């Protein structure tokens, strides 16, 4: 580690867990573990959205906009522990932006990681009816999202998100209470600036993969070992599952393993059976170690996502396992994958184009293994814990200087 990283600030991490566990939860936990490993005191403040099932709709709505309970609890925690930095991951629903104000009162610099597009889009995805949608970008309140019921398919529930966004826009919370934002890609950074977040407050730091969880790649892989293609992800429309299955109807002879679960699982099972796609295995959920082993043996990973993505960890995990990635040419994917070097691009939502790319990749195994080696090098250069830790400390230093000014 560099000399600058001899500084060990005490870090308060704040995160609202989702009802369905996801990538943000894992990233937050990995970052906290890395900080502890490097000798930092890490204080955690968390809430869980599973608890809203016990609350009245009015309580949920008011807490999402401004949680007095959070503010009071946080004031006590800040007074007792006196952290140097408050690093937020998710405040929605139960922590609420009121937490920023408690940190500001205590003089603690605030950093917010932008895992999704919630500040600009009630659904947090810029995705509606099977395609990219930016109707709410720079609209306060974001009424198009309410009209379409973009969050949970409910106009009433989306109105709660819209009121939270509008209230804190009018209070200038996003500008006055947050010292620095961490965007996960340059694409994301530009999108948030376009949406009104001050450009001088947005820095870029990707996520990382913990090396101790990775398989030993050993010597150069034999082509014969890599005998299937792989998809890992939530089985939902924004992840491009329909496009994936349509493409495989054109390349039926190529083995595909699908890891994951979600609302399209039963539909996927039906398509596989009725379409005679007997080379497709639907494996359901698997442990992280199982996934890494599957990535290790895959000829390539297919990533057909049809929304911008925040930071697709699956791609970087594939890189770390030495697997090239066939990715939709869209959003974050265009920044992480290098066409012809660490993977190949295809047109988002275009099953015919995806099938062409899959067929080329399958019939050029040597080239795909070479791309896999390039992907592994890319992981070592950009996505290791060591590299990420250096970047994080620089951001903490900058946030403290920003708060001082």
N, C-alpha and C positions, 0 to 999 in steps of 0.2 A: 504493500500500500504506500501511497505517496505521503509526504510529510504533512500535507494539509489535513489528512484524515486521522491525525493524532488527536484532533478535536472531537470530543465525544458528547454532543448535546443530549440532554434528556428529551425524549420525544413522546408527546401525547398523540396516539393514533385514535381517530374517531371513525366509526363505521356502523351503518345501519344494515343489518343482514336482511337479505331478501327472503320471501316465503319459499321460493325455489332456489336452492344453492346454485351459485354460478361462479364465473371466472373472477368477478370483482372480489368475492369473498376470499378466493384462493390467493389472488395477487396481494391483497392486504395482509393476509397471514404470512405469506412468504417474505414480504418486505419487513414485517415486524420481527420475524425470526432472523433475518439477515442482520438487522440492527442489533439485536441482542447478541448474536454471534460475534459482532464486531465490538462488543463491550459497552453498548449504550443501555441506559435505563429506558425502558419502554413502558409507558402507562397506557392502558387501553380503556376506552369509553365506547361501549357498544350497546345497541338496541336491536330488537328483532321484530320484523314486520309480521311474524306469525302471531304476535300478541294482539294485532288489530282485530282478530276474529272475536275477541272478548270485549271489544269496545263499541260504543254507539257510533253511528255514522258521523254525528256532530263532533264527537271527541276526536275521531280520526282526522276529520277535515281541519279542525282548529289546531290540532297538534302538528299537522303537516305544514301549516302556514307559520305557526309560531308556538313552539313547545315551551311553556313556562316550566314544566317539570324538568326538561333538559337543562334549561338555563340555570335553574336553582342548583341542580345536582352538579353541574359543571363548575359553577362558581366555588362550591365547596372543594371539589377535586383539585381545581387550579390553585386554590389557596393552600391546600395541604401539600401538593407535590411540586409546585413551581417548575413546570417543564420549560425548556428553552424554545420549543417548537410545537405547534399544534398542526398535525398533518391529517386532513380530512380525506376520506375516500367516498363515502355515501352518506348523505343526510336525510334521504327520502325513505320512508315517510316520517319516522317517529323522532329523529334527532332534530330536524328542521334547521333552517338557517339562523335561528335564534342562538345556536351554539357559537356562531362566528362572533356575535356581539359579546358573549361572555368572555371569549378569549381576548377580544379587543380591550375590554374593561381591565383585564388582568395584565395587559401589555405583552401578550404572547403572540408572536408572529403566526399568521394563518396561511397554510398551503392547502390547496384543494386539487386533488388529482381528478382529471376529467375522464372518467372511465367510459362514459356514454354521452349522448347529446341532450340530456335532460334540461339544461339551461336554455336550450333553443327549440326543443320539440317535446310536447307533453308525453309522447310515447317513448322518447329518448332514443329513437332509432332512425328518424327520417325515412320511414318505410310504411307504406299504406297500400292496401289492395294489391299486393304483389309487386309493387314497384317503388322506386325512390320518390319521396314526397318532401318538398321543402316549403309547403304552404304556410307554415307557422314561423318561418325564419324572419326575424325582424318585425313580427306582429305582436303587439302588446295591447290587450291580452291576446293570447293565441287562440282566437275563436275558431279557426278552421278545424283545429284538433278537437275542440268541444263538439262542434257540429257533427263531425264524423265519429265521435266517441272513440278516439284513438287509443286511449289507455284502458285496457281490460274490456274493450268493446262497449264501454258505458259512457254516455254523455255526462251523467252526474259525477262519476268518479273522475273523468277527465277535467271537469270544471274545477275540481279541488286542486288538481295540478296547475291548471291555468291561473287560478286565484293566487296560488303560492308564487308562481313566476311573476305575475303582474305586481303583487304586493312588494316583492323584493326588488323588482325593477324600479318601482316608484320610490322606494326607500334608498335606492342606489347601493344596495347591499353588496352586489357582485363587484362593485368598484371600490367602495370604501372599507369594507370589512375583510376582504381577502387580499393578502399581500402578493401572493404568486399562485398561478395556476400551472399544473403540469399536464400538458397535452401529451398523448402517447405517440403521436406521429406529426409530421409537418402538415400533412393533409388536415388532421384534426385541428391543429393550431390555426391554420388559415380559416377554417370553417367557423371557429369560435370568434375570431377577430371580425369576420364578416357579420357575425351575429351580434356584435357590439361589445365583446369583452376587450378591455384595453390591451393592445398588442404588446406593450411594454411589460405586462404582467404575465404573459404566457410563455413558458419555456417548454422544451421538448425533452422527454425522457421515456424511453420504451420500457416495457416490462422485461423480466428476465426469467431464466429457468435455472433452478438450483441444480448444480452439477452432481451432488451426491445421489440424486434420484435417477440419474441416467445410466443406461446399460453401457458396458464396456464394448466399444466398437471393434476392438482388436485389429486384425489385419484387413486388407482390402477385401470387400465382400465378393463372393462368387456370384455370378449372375444367376446361377441355378437356385440360390437361396432365396432370391427375391421373386416370389411366385404369385403375387397378388397385388392389386391396387387397394387403397384404403381410404375410407371416409371416417372422420371422427367429429362428432358434433351433435347438437340438438336437432332432433328431427322435426323441423318446422319450416314454414314457407320461406322466411327470410334467409334461411341457411341454404336455399337452393336445392332442397331435396327433390322436388318435382323435376327440376332440370336434370339432376343427377340420374334419376331413374329413367327418364325419357332418353337420355344419352345412352344408357346401358342397354336399352332395347335395340340399339344399332350395333353394339359391340358385345353381344351376348356371350361370346366365347371367352371373354377375359374375366378372370376371377376377381370379385370385389368383396371385401369385408366392410360392413357398416357397423360402426360402434356408436352407441348413443340411444337415447329414448326421447320421446316428446309427443306432441299432439298428432303427428303424422305417422306414428308407428303402425297403427292398424291399417292405414291406407297403404303404407309401404309394403306391409305383409301381403295385402291383397294384390297389389301390382306385381310383386315378385311371383306369386303363385299363378295368377291369371295370365301373366305375360310369359310364363315358362322361363323365367330368369333364374335357372337353377344354379348358376355360378355365383349368385349373390348370397352372402351369409349375413343375416341380421343378428348381430351378437348382443344387442342390448347394452346395458351399462357394464363397464369394466373398471377395474381399479387402475390407478395411475401407472403402476408398474406393468400391468397387463398391456396398457395402451402403448407404453414405451417399447415393450417387447414386439408388439405388432408393428409399430413404426420402424423398428430396427430391421424387420424382415420384409417390409413393403417395398415394391419397386418404385412407387411414388404415392404421395398423398393427393387426393382430390379435394379442393376447397372451393365449392361453387357458390359461396355466399352472395346474396343479391342486395345486401344493404352495406353501408359504408364500413361497418365494423369499428370498434374502438381500437382494440389491439388484439388481433386473433392469436392467442397463445398457442393454439394448435399448430400454426405454421412454424413458429419458433421452436416448439417442441419437436416437430418433424426435422427441422434443421439440426437440432442438437443430436438427433438420432441418426443423422446422415441420410435423410430422405428428401428428395426433391419434391416440389409442390406444383401441381397444376391448379392455378388460381384464376378466379374471375378478375378481369382487368377493371378494378373498381376500388375507390376509396383507399383504405389502409393497405390493401393487398398490393397496390401498385408501388408502394414505398418499401415494402418488406421483401417481396420477391423480385429478382432481377431476371427478366425474360432471357432464356437461353443460357443462363449462368447457374441460377439456383432453382429454376423451374421454368414453367411455360404458362403463358396467359391464353385465355379464351374470352369470348364476348359474354358478358353477364346475361344469364337467362337464355342463352342460345344452345339448345341441346345438340343440334347438328354440329355446330362448331366445337363444342366440348367433345363430342364423339370422335371427331377428326383428330383432335389433340391427343385424346386417350389412345387412339389406335397408333398414332405416330410414336408416342412415348412407349407403348408396349412393344412395338417392333424395333425399337432402338434402345435395348437394355444397356449397352455400354455407355451411350450418351447420358442416360438417366443416372447411372452410377457415378459418372464424372460430375454431374450436377449435384448429386448427393454429397460428394466430397466437398464441392464448393459451398454447399449449404452448411456443412459442418464447420468449415472455416469461418463462414459468416457468423455463425453462433459464437465462436470463440472471440471474434473481433468486436461484436456488438452486444451480445445478450447474456453474458456471464454475470454472476453475482458481483464479482470484483469490479468489473466495468460499471455496473449499475450503482454500486455503492459510492464510487468516486463521484458520479454525476449527482447522486442524491445529496451528498455532503455539500457540493458546490451550490445546489439549490437552497439548502438550509442556510448557508452563509449569505446568499443573496437575499433571502427573505428577511433575515435579521437586519441586514443593511437597509433594505427597503422600509422596514418598520421604523428604523431609526430616523430615516429622512422624514 
